[in-house]
Amino acid sequence: MIGFCQICYVIVKEEANAKKEKYIKKMAEEPSDQYGMLAFDDLSLGKGTESISDNTHRSI
């Protein structure tokens, strides 16, 4: 005989799996450059021309 807790566990697990599958499908449909954020891939700070010991307002 299956207990009430086991039935609840199965139902919750099925709901979680359904939500997971829905999320995976939704993520597959979205573009890889969502919100145009791939533009930030080209930006980098790189090595600066000033050292920390320089006495400028940017190095303080």
N, C-alpha and C positions, 0 to 999 in steps of 0.2 A: 504494500500500500504506500502510495506517495503522500508525504506529509505536506501540510500547507506551506511551510517554509520552502520546501523544495519546489513547489509550484510557483511561488512568488519569485524565487531565484531564477527559474527558467524564463518567466515572463520578463523580468528586468533585464536579463542577459539578452533576450531577443530584441528588446527595445533598444538597448545599447548598441547592439550589432547593426540594427537598422539605421540608427543615427550615424554611426561610424561610416557605413556604406554611403549614406546620403552626403556626408561631409567629404568623403574621398571623391565622389562623383562631382560635387560642386567645385572642389579644388582643381580637378582635371579640366573643367570647363573654363576656368579663369585664365586670362592671359598671364604670361610669365612676367611682363613688365607692368603689373598692376600699379595704378596711380602714377605711372611714368617714373618710377624710382630707379630704373636702370641708368638714368642720366647721372646718378651719383656714383656709379661704378667708375666713371672716367675721372672723377675728382680724387685728388690725393693731396695730403699735406706735404709729404716729402720732407727732405732735410732742409731746414731753414738756413739762411745765410748768416744769422746771428747766433752767437753762443749765449748761454745763460749769464756768463760773466760780463757781457757787454752792458754798458750803462745806458740803455734806452728804455723808453716807456713800455715797449713790448717784451723786454727781457726781465722786467722787474716782477 
